[in-house]
Amino acid sequence: MKFACPQSELNTHLSLVSRAVSSRPNKPILANILVTADLDTQLVSLVGFDESLGIQTCFSAEVETGGRLTLPAKFLGDIVSRLPAETLTLDEVDEDEVILSYSSGKYTVRGISAAEYPNLPEVEAAGQTAKLAVDVLLEGLKGSLFATSGDETKQVLTGVHLLAEPKILEFAATDGHRLAVVQTQDEQGRADTDAPPLEVTIPAKALRELERILLQSQTAEPVALQFDQTQVVFDLGLQKITTRLLDGQYPNYRQLIPRQFARQVTLDRKQFISSLERIAVLAQQKNNIVKFTLDSANQVLALSVEAQEVGSGREQVPAQITGEDLEIAFNVSYLLEGLKTLPSGEVQLQCNGATSPAVITPLGGLKLTYLVMPVQVRN
């Protein structure tokens, strides 16, 4: 195997696939990336795989000799990232050994035979397919990923639940304390409009990599989605992401969202965020909790924190309030994370009582429902 390519090209693609390489692999070869040079197509393919998440990418290069070899991801990445912006040559000079050279230096890198590298899982021929518009995918990922759980003991909650119907794509994520649901219109639609809805739960880690690739590539081409009972593949043309689906029954999240509300508060989103960020400085001293007081007579929402060891704070935000006055408390971090994903100028907060879930939605634009459970506070 021998090929030459710009340092920037090799560095970009190495960084991409290295994100799927485990820092503590259970097999030595999984600390490596698979490098394949194709003489006929003049393409170089790189693969990183941790037996759950796989990332594959291709780029053009001057391929002199084709071949396959696995090379240590961290070692190779650390070297390439520090080399000057010029043409690099990768030449396999001995069995499982390459020389990486440039104008004023060279490095020898030992690898492991590609024969030992596991194949990326493939979707069964009977699997289902869909094409998803990039803007739809990005909207859904931005509005849901932040609400996934980081608790591996609740594995099904560490992913985003994807529901695909003809022309409609719904993303849902919950960690047990809050729920984000994004419903988007997708003109690409399902390949088979007569088939039942598709439902899968995809690990957040894989979807964050998908989001990163889509934002960096700025492609407008639809993303092909293929999946069966255990795997899902996102095909972006020159890049592919393969990941295992999460096992387990995803919660029936739709039944958690109240159908009617006794109280409704409309606020300027940026002003609301600014007030929350200021009061959060004190809330961080007291379990991150902020108390809301709905004052319908004066049409203001008051935010307050009493942190005895440090002090107290109170903010008033102008609001359009319908319904009776109420005191209710929330985790301020949950509120801020949700509000920052909403694209609208105004938001609506709806609730029934101090112990029932509150729902925040944008006014206009994206159809996003963000449910947050209140916190009970002892006086």
C-alpha positions as CSV (number, residue, x, y, z in Angstrom):
1,M,0.0,0.0,0.0
2,K,1.3,3.4,-0.9
3,F,-0.5,6.7,-1.3
4,A,0.0,10.5,-1.0
5,C,-2.5,13.1,0.1
6,P,-2.5,16.6,1.8
7,Q,-1.9,16.7,5.5
8,S,-5.2,18.5,6.1
9,E,-7.2,15.8,4.3
10,L,-5.6,12.9,6.2
11,N,-5.8,14.8,9.6
12,T,-9.5,15.6,9.1
13,H,-10.5,12.0,8.3
14,L,-8.3,10.5,11.0
15,S,-10.0,12.7,13.6
16,L,-13.4,11.7,12.3
17,V,-12.9,7.9,12.5
18,S,-10.9,8.1,15.7
19,R,-14.0,9.1,17.6
20,A,-15.2,5.5,17.1
21,V,-12.0,4.0,18.6
22,S,-12.3,3.0,22.2
23,S,-9.7,4.4,24.7
24,R,-9.7,1.1,26.4
25,P,-10.5,-1.6,23.7
26,N,-11.0,-5.2,24.7
27,K,-8.9,-6.3,21.7
28,P,-5.6,-4.7,20.7
29,I,-6.6,-4.4,17.1
30,L,-9.6,-2.2,18.1
31,A,-7.1,0.5,19.1
32,N,-6.3,0.7,15.4
33,I,-8.1,2.1,12.4
34,L,-8.4,0.2,9.2
35,V,-6.8,1.9,6.2
36,T,-7.6,0.8,2.7
37,A,-6.1,2.2,-0.5
38,D,-7.9,1.5,-3.7
39,L,-5.8,1.8,-6.9
40,D,-8.8,1.7,-9.3
41,T,-10.9,4.4,-7.6
42,Q,-7.9,6.4,-6.2
43,L,-9.7,6.5,-2.9
44,V,-8.5,5.9,0.6
45,S,-11.0,4.5,3.2
46,L,-10.6,4.8,7.0
47,V,-12.6,2.9,9.5
48,G,-12.9,3.2,13.3
49,F,-14.9,0.6,15.2
50,D,-15.5,-0.1,18.9
51,E,-17.9,-3.1,18.3
52,S,-20.9,-0.9,18.9
53,L,-20.2,2.3,16.9
54,G,-18.5,2.3,13.5
55,I,-17.5,5.3,11.4
56,Q,-16.2,4.9,7.8
57,T,-15.0,7.7,5.6
58,C,-13.4,8.0,2.2
59,F,-11.3,10.7,0.5
60,S,-9.4,11.1,-2.8
61,A,-5.6,10.4,-2.8
62,E,-2.8,9.6,-5.2
63,V,-2.8,5.8,-4.8
64,E,0.3,4.2,-6.2
65,T,-0.2,0.7,-4.7
66,G,-3.5,-0.6,-3.3
67,G,-3.7,-2.5,0.0
68,R,-5.2,-2.8,3.5
69,L,-3.6,-2.4,7.0
70,T,-4.6,-1.3,10.5
71,L,-2.6,1.4,12.2
72,P,-2.7,2.7,15.8
73,A,-5.3,5.5,15.9
74,K,-3.9,7.7,18.6
75,F,-0.3,7.4,17.6
76,L,-0.9,8.1,13.9
77,G,-3.4,10.8,14.7
78,D,-1.0,12.6,17.1
79,I,1.8,12.6,14.5
80,V,-0.3,13.7,11.5
81,S,-1.9,16.5,13.4
82,R,1.5,18.0,14.2
83,L,2.9,17.7,10.6
84,P,3.1,20.8,8.4
85,A,0.4,21.5,5.8
86,E,1.9,19.8,2.8
87,T,1.7,16.5,0.9
88,L,2.3,13.3,3.1
89,T,3.2,9.9,1.8
90,L,2.2,6.7,3.5
91,D,4.2,3.7,2.2
92,E,4.0,0.1,3.4
93,V,7.6,-0.9,3.2
94,D,7.5,-4.1,5.3
95,E,4.8,-6.5,6.5
96,D,2.5,-4.5,8.8
97,E,4.8,-1.5,8.8
98,V,4.5,1.8,7.1
99,I,6.7,4.9,6.6
100,L,4.9,8.2,6.9
101,S,7.1,10.8,5.2
102,Y,7.0,14.5,4.3
103,S,9.6,17.0,2.9
104,S,11.8,17.1,6.0
105,G,11.2,14.0,8.0
106,K,9.7,10.5,8.2
107,Y,8.1,8.2,10.9
108,T,7.9,4.5,11.0
109,V,4.5,3.2,12.2
110,R,3.8,-0.5,13.1
111,G,0.4,-1.9,12.4
112,I,-1.6,-5.1,12.6
113,S,-2.8,-7.2,9.7
114,A,-6.2,-6.1,8.4
115,A,-7.2,-9.8,8.3
116,E,-7.8,-9.6,12.1
117,Y,-10.0,-6.4,11.9
118,P,-13.7,-7.1,12.4
119,N,-16.1,-6.3,9.6
120,L,-18.7,-3.5,10.3
121,P,-22.1,-5.1,10.9
122,E,-24.4,-4.9,7.9
123,V,-28.1,-4.4,7.8
124,E,-30.0,-7.6,6.8
125,A,-31.5,-7.6,3.2
126,A,-34.9,-7.6,4.8
127,G,-34.2,-4.5,6.7
128,Q,-36.1,-1.2,6.2
129,T,-35.0,2.0,4.5
130,A,-35.8,5.7,4.5
131,K,-34.3,8.9,3.2
132,L,-34.0,11.8,5.5
133,A,-33.5,15.5,4.6
134,V,-30.4,17.0,6.3
135,D,-32.2,20.0,7.7
136,V,-34.9,17.7,9.2
137,L,-32.3,15.5,10.8
138,L,-30.4,18.5,12.2
139,E,-33.6,20.0,13.6
140,G,-34.6,16.8,15.3
141,L,-31.1,16.1,16.7
142,K,-30.6,19.6,18.1
143,G,-34.0,19.5,19.8
144,S,-33.7,16.1,21.4
145,L,-30.1,15.0,22.0
146,F,-29.7,17.3,25.1
147,A,-32.5,15.5,26.9
148,T,-31.0,12.0,26.7
149,S,-29.8,10.2,29.9
150,G,-26.2,9.7,30.8
151,D,-27.0,6.9,33.2
152,E,-25.9,3.6,31.5
153,T,-28.1,1.6,34.0
154,K,-31.1,3.0,32.1
155,Q,-29.6,2.1,28.7
156,V,-32.7,2.7,26.6
157,L,-32.9,6.3,27.9
158,T,-29.3,7.0,26.6
159,G,-30.7,7.2,23.1
160,V,-33.1,9.1,20.9
161,H,-36.3,7.3,19.9
162,L,-37.0,7.8,16.2
163,L,-40.5,7.4,14.8
164,A,-40.8,7.6,11.0
165,E,-44.2,7.8,9.3
166,P,-45.0,9.0,5.8
167,K,-43.7,12.6,5.5
168,I,-43.3,12.9,9.3
169,L,-40.3,12.2,11.5
170,E,-40.5,12.4,15.3
171,F,-37.6,12.5,17.7
172,A,-38.0,11.9,21.4
173,A,-35.6,11.9,24.3
174,T,-36.0,11.6,28.1
175,D,-33.9,11.1,31.1
176,G,-36.8,10.6,33.5
177,H,-36.9,14.2,34.7
178,R,-37.6,15.9,31.3
179,L,-38.8,15.0,27.9
180,A,-38.1,16.6,24.5
181,V,-40.2,15.7,21.5
182,V,-39.6,17.2,18.0
183,Q,-42.0,16.5,15.1
184,T,-40.7,17.5,11.7
185,Q,-42.1,17.4,8.2
186,D,-39.9,15.4,5.8
187,E,-40.7,15.6,2.1
188,Q,-38.2,12.8,1.4
189,G,-40.5,10.5,3.3
190,R,-40.4,6.7,3.7
191,A,-39.6,4.5,0.8
192,D,-42.7,2.4,1.5
193,T,-45.6,4.6,2.5
194,D,-47.9,1.6,3.1
195,A,-45.6,0.1,5.7
196,P,-46.3,0.5,9.5
197,P,-44.5,3.3,11.3
198,L,-40.8,2.7,11.9
199,E,-39.6,2.9,15.5
200,V,-36.0,2.6,16.7
201,T,-34.0,3.8,19.6
202,I,-30.5,5.0,18.5
203,P,-27.6,5.6,20.9
204,A,-27.0,9.3,21.5
205,K,-23.2,8.8,21.0
206,A,-23.8,7.8,17.4
207,L,-26.2,10.6,16.7
208,R,-23.8,13.2,18.1
209,E,-21.3,12.0,15.6
210,L,-23.9,12.1,12.8
211,E,-24.8,15.7,13.8
212,R,-21.1,16.7,13.9
213,I,-20.5,15.2,10.4
214,L,-23.6,16.9,8.9
215,L,-22.6,20.3,10.3
216,Q,-19.0,20.0,9.1
217,S,-19.8,18.7,5.6
218,Q,-22.7,21.2,5.0
219,T,-24.1,18.7,2.5
220,A,-27.6,19.1,1.1
221,E,-27.9,15.5,-0.1
222,P,-30.5,13.4,1.8
223,V,-29.2,10.8,4.3
224,A,-30.0,7.2,3.6
225,L,-31.1,5.3,6.7
226,Q,-31.1,1.5,6.7
227,F,-31.9,-0.7,9.7
228,D,-33.1,-4.0,10.9
229,Q,-33.8,-5.4,14.4
230,T,-30.3,-4.8,15.8
231,Q,-28.4,-2.3,13.6
232,V,-28.8,1.0,11.9
233,V,-26.6,2.6,9.1
234,F,-26.6,6.3,8.2
235,D,-25.2,6.6,4.7
236,L,-23.9,10.1,3.7
237,G,-22.1,9.0,0.6
238,L,-18.4,9.3,1.5
239,Q,-19.2,8.7,5.1
240,K,-21.1,6.0,6.9
241,I,-22.1,5.6,10.6
242,T,-23.0,2.1,11.8
243,T,-24.4,1.5,15.3
244,R,-26.2,-1.0,17.3
245,L,-29.8,-0.1,18.3
246,L,-30.7,0.0,22.0
247,D,-32.6,-2.9,23.4
248,G,-35.7,-2.5,25.5
249,Q,-39.1,-0.9,25.4
250,Y,-39.0,2.9,25.1
251,P,-41.4,4.7,27.4
252,N,-44.8,5.7,26.0
253,Y,-43.8,9.3,26.2
254,R,-46.9,10.7,24.4
255,Q,-49.1,9.8,27.4
256,L,-46.9,11.8,29.7
257,I,-47.8,15.1,28.0
258,P,-51.0,16.7,29.5
259,R,-53.8,17.5,27.0
260,Q,-55.1,20.5,28.9
261,F,-53.6,23.2,31.1
262,A,-55.0,25.5,33.7
263,R,-52.2,28.1,33.4
264,Q,-50.4,29.6,30.5
265,V,-47.4,32.0,30.5
266,T,-46.0,33.6,27.3
267,L,-42.5,35.1,27.5
268,D,-39.7,36.6,25.4
269,R,-37.3,33.7,25.1
270,K,-34.0,35.7,25.3
271,Q,-35.2,37.8,28.2
272,F,-36.3,34.7,30.0
273,I,-32.9,33.0,29.4
274,S,-31.0,36.1,30.6
275,S,-32.9,36.2,33.9
276,L,-32.5,32.4,34.4
277,E,-28.7,32.7,33.8
278,R,-28.3,35.4,36.4
279,I,-30.4,33.7,39.0
280,A,-28.7,30.4,38.3
281,V,-25.5,31.8,39.9
282,L,-27.3,31.6,43.2
283,A,-29.3,28.5,42.4
284,Q,-26.0,26.6,41.9
285,Q,-25.5,27.1,45.7
286,K,-28.8,25.5,46.5
287,N,-29.4,22.3,44.5
288,N,-29.9,24.2,41.2
289,I,-33.5,25.0,42.2
290,V,-35.4,28.2,41.2
291,K,-38.8,29.1,42.4
292,F,-41.3,30.6,40.0
293,T,-44.2,32.8,41.1
294,L,-46.9,33.4,38.5
295,D,-48.5,36.8,39.3
296,S,-51.5,37.2,36.9
297,A,-52.6,40.5,38.4
298,N,-49.3,42.3,37.5
299,Q,-48.6,40.0,34.5
300,V,-45.1,39.1,35.7
301,L,-43.2,35.9,36.3
302,A,-41.0,36.2,39.4
303,L,-37.9,34.0,39.7
304,S,-36.4,33.7,43.2
305,V,-33.7,31.8,45.1
306,E,-33.0,31.7,48.8
307,A,-29.5,30.4,49.5
308,Q,-28.9,31.1,53.2
309,E,-25.2,30.7,53.2
310,V,-24.7,33.1,50.3
311,G,-27.7,35.3,49.9
312,S,-30.9,35.6,47.9
313,G,-32.0,36.8,44.5
314,R,-35.2,37.8,42.7
315,E,-35.9,38.6,39.1
316,Q,-39.1,39.7,37.4
317,V,-39.9,38.9,33.8
318,P,-42.8,40.5,32.0
319,A,-45.3,37.9,30.8
320,Q,-48.7,37.3,29.5
321,I,-50.3,35.1,32.1
322,T,-53.7,33.4,32.1
323,G,-55.0,31.3,35.0
324,E,-54.6,31.6,38.7
325,D,-51.4,32.6,40.6
326,L,-49.0,29.7,41.4
327,E,-45.7,28.9,43.0
328,I,-43.7,26.2,41.3
329,A,-40.0,25.2,41.3
330,F,-37.7,23.8,38.7
331,N,-34.2,22.7,38.1
332,V,-32.7,25.8,36.4
333,S,-30.3,23.7,34.3
334,Y,-33.1,21.7,32.7
335,L,-34.9,24.9,31.8
336,L,-31.9,26.6,30.3
337,E,-30.9,23.6,28.2
338,G,-34.3,23.3,26.7
339,L,-34.9,27.0,26.1
340,K,-31.5,27.4,24.3
341,T,-32.6,24.8,21.7
342,L,-35.8,26.7,20.8
343,P,-35.5,28.9,17.6
344,S,-38.4,31.2,18.3
345,G,-38.5,34.7,19.8
346,E,-41.3,33.9,22.2
347,V,-42.0,30.7,24.2
348,Q,-45.1,29.5,26.1
349,L,-44.9,27.7,29.5
350,Q,-48.0,25.8,30.4
351,C,-48.8,24.0,33.6
352,N,-51.6,22.8,35.9
353,G,-50.1,22.7,39.4
354,A,-47.0,22.8,41.5
355,T,-46.5,19.0,41.3
356,S,-47.6,18.3,37.7
357,P,-45.4,18.5,34.6
358,A,-44.9,21.8,32.8
359,V,-44.6,22.1,29.1
360,I,-42.5,24.7,27.2
361,T,-43.1,25.2,23.4
362,P,-41.9,27.7,20.9
363,L,-44.4,30.1,19.4
364,G,-44.2,29.5,15.6
365,G,-41.6,27.5,13.7
366,L,-40.3,24.2,15.0
367,K,-42.9,21.9,16.5
368,L,-41.0,21.1,19.7
369,T,-42.6,20.0,23.0
370,Y,-40.3,20.2,26.1
371,L,-41.8,18.7,29.3
372,V,-40.1,19.4,32.6
373,M,-41.0,17.9,36.0
374,P,-41.2,20.5,38.8
375,V,-39.3,20.1,42.0
376,Q,-41.1,20.0,45.4
377,V,-39.6,22.5,47.7
378,R,-40.2,22.6,51.5
379,N,-40.8,26.1,52.9
